[in-house]
Amino acid sequence: MNEEEPFYKNPRVILFLAVILGSIAVIMPAYSDGKFQTNLKYGLDLEGGSWLQLQLQGAVAQVDADPGKIIQVEFGRLLNDPSIRIDEVADESATFTTTKDIDKKTIDAYGFGLSNVTKAADGGTRITLQTNKIFLIKKYLENSLKAEVVPIKGRFITVEIRKAVTQVEIENLLQQVGGKVIPPFRQGVSAETRDLTKKILEDKLNTAGFKEIPIRTVGESYILVDLAGMDMTTARDLAAKPGKFEIKIQVQGNETAHVLYGTEIRKVDPIQKESIRVAGTTYKVDKWGVPFELSDEGANALRDAAIRYGAVTNPEAHYLSMYLDEKLVFDAALDRELAKNIKSVPVKTLVASTGQGEEGQRKARELQVHLSAGALPVNVEVIGSGQVSADLGAKFKEQIVIAGIIALITVALVVYLRYRQPNIIIPMLATSFSEVLIILGFTALVGFQLDLPTITGIIAVIGTGVDHLIIITDEVLAGGAMPPDKVYKSRLTKAFSIIMAAAATVVIAMSPLLIMGFGALKGFAVITIIGVLIGVGIARPAYAVVIQGLLVETSDKKFVDED
C-alpha cells in the first residue's frame, strides 16, 4: 500500500462514498406523520392494487382475390351500377366501364387510387385506376369489415385485420370476389401493432398521472398491466377502456368518411381557456378547448378530406367528428378562418373547442385524455384480472424487511465464524449493505418498481457480493497476514480475474431473460445484472483498498515478493 496516502483518500473509496451519499439523497428517507417514507416505488406485490390481462383483437391472414371482381362489387355498390364491365387489369392499373356519367373528382374521392376518366365510345364512363391487387384487397376488406387493414410485407399477400374476426367471416367475404383465405389463419396482431398498442397505453396511463406503470407484452396478442395502489374499477377505466380513436368528416346527410386515426396525433397540449367576443355585443365569454398537433401525414389527410368533401367552402355542412370505439365523443365544424387557411396549406396545429363554463371545461378534460391516448390500433378485451389488497402488500413489505435482516445476520455469522476479526467483518458487511443501498438508489432514480422478484434479485446480489468479498479476502491473506504492497497487488489481480469471470457468467446467464423474459423474470434479471455491475465496478475495488488499509498495520509477518 502507498503509505503516503490513507485508504480513505483513495479515489476508489471516495467514489464509493459519493455514490452511497447520492443514493441516500435519491431515496430521501424521512419520518413523518408516524410513518417511514422514501422515494422508492413499490409494485403490485408490495403496494397492493390491480392487474389486468388484455387480449388484442385482430387477425393475420394470407389472402387472395380477383381484382376485377373487387372492382365490380365495390363500384357496383358505390355507383349503384350492377353492370360494371372490366376492360383490363394490369399489375399497377385497372380499367372498367360504367353506364353512369361520373367525373374524376367523384372517383378519386372513393379512395381506390388516382383515376383517368373519359367518355366511353358506347356511352357511359371509362375509368382507369392507378392501383394494384394488394391495395384493392385491402380496400375491399376495409369497406366490408369497417376496420383498418394493414398489408404485411412478404412473399405472399398477407394482411393484418385490426378487428376481431373469424376465418369463416373472411372466407365468406372473399368468396364474393373470387378469393379465399390461404392457411395459416391466426387470431391476433402483428408484433408492430402489439408494440404500438403498448406504447399508446403507456402514454395513456402516464397522461393520467401514473408514472412507470409496468406494461408487459406476452406473445403477439397479449398485454399485462400492473396498476399498484389502484382499485379494479379505476384500473379497468384507465387501461381497458381507451379504444380505437378515429376522426371522420360528414359527407352528406348522416354519411361520414374516414379522415385519420389517432396515431396521426403527435402532441396534445393542456386544455386552454380563450376569451372570445360574442357577435353583435360588447362583452366576451370564456371558451374551453384542447390544442393538439397533427403529423404531416395527418395534416395532409385532413386538408385533402376538407377539400374533397367541400368543408373548406361550407364547413357547417361537413362536421369533423371524433369517435372512440365507434362512439361519438366530439364533433364540430371547421372554423371559417381555419377552413380558408386549410384550403391553401395543410394545418398541423388545431384546437377542439368544447364550450363554455364548467361543462365546457369537463368536456375539454375528457377530450384531452382521448386525444393524448392516441388511437389504439386495435380494440382490447380484458380476459383476466385480479387484485392484491393493500394490507397484503404491507404484510409482504414487512416480511421482506425481516427476510433481509435475517439474511444480513446470517452472512455476518458466517463471516465471523470464518475470520473472527472485526477489521474484516465490519468492512465486509458494510460493503454488502452499501451495495443494497446503491441498488435501491438506482431504482429510485430511474423509477423502477420494487416487487417480490426484484427483491429476490437484491438478495441474490447480496449472496454473490459476499462470495466476491471472501475471494478477495482469502486471496490477499493466503499467508495468514497482509503481504507487502507489491505482493498484495499481485494477489488482488488474481482475485479480480476470478471475480470478473464470475460476474461475466452471471450477466451472460441473465441476459436472455432481458430479451426473451417478461414480468417477474425480466425484473429479476435487471436487478441482478445491475447489482453485479455495481459490485465489480464500484464496491469491490473500494473494499480491496479499505481492507488493505485496515489490516496492513496489524500484519506482523514478512513476505518475500512474488512474481
Sequence and secondary structure as in RCSB ss.txt:
>XXXX:A:sequence
MNEEEPFYKNPRVILFLAVILGSIAVIMPAYSDGKFQTNLKYGLDLEGGSWLQLQLQGAVAQVDADPGKIIQVEF
GRLLNDPSIRIDEVADESATFTTTKDIDKKTIDAYGFGLSNVTKAADGGTRITLQTNKIFLIKKYLENSLKAEVV
PIKGRFITVEIRKAVTQVEIENLLQQVGGKVIPPFRQGVSAETRDLTKKILEDKLNTAGFKEIPIRTVGESYILV
DLAGMDMTTARDLAAKPGKFEIKIQVQGNETAHVLYGTEIRKVDPIQKESIRVAGTTYKVDKWGVPFELSDEGAN
ALRDAAIRYGAVTNPEAHYLSMYLDEKLVFDAALDRELAKNIKSVPVKTLVASTGQGEEGQRKARELQVHLSAGA
LPVNVEVIGSGQVSADLGAKFKEQIVIAGIIALITVALVVYLRYRQPNIIIPMLATSFSEVLIILGFTALVGFQL
DLPTITGIIAVIGTGVDHLIIITDEVLAGGAMPPDKVYKSRLTKAFSIIMAAAATVVIAMSPLLIMGFGALKGFA
VITIIGVLIGVGIARPAYAVVIQGLLVETSDKKFVDED
>XXXX:A:secstr
  TTS GGGSHHHHHHHHHHHHHHHHH  EEETTEEE S EE HHHH EEEEEEEE  EEEEEE  HHHHHHHHH
HHHTT TT EEEEE SS EEEEESS   HHHHHHTTS  EEEEE TTSSEEEEE   HHHHHHHHHHHHHTS EE
EE SSS EEEE S   HHHHHHHHHTTT EEEEEEEES  HHHHHHHHHHHHHHHHHTT TT  EEEETTTEEEE
EEET  HHHHIIIIIS   EEEEEEEETTEEEEEEEGGGEEEE   EEEEEE TTSS EEEEEEEEEEE HHHHH
HHHHHHHHHTTTT GGGS EEEEETTEEEEEE   HHHHHHHHHS   EEEEEEEEHHHHHHHHHHHHHHHHH  
 SS EEEEEEEEE HHHHHHHHHHHHHHHHHHHHHHHHHHHHHH  HHHHHHHHHHHHHHHHHHHHHHHHHT EE
 HHHHHHHHHHHHHHHHHHHHHHHHHTTTSS   HHHHHHHHHHHHHHHHHHHHHHHHHHHHHHHH  THHHHHH
HHHHHHHHHIIIIIHHHHHHHHHHHHGGG         
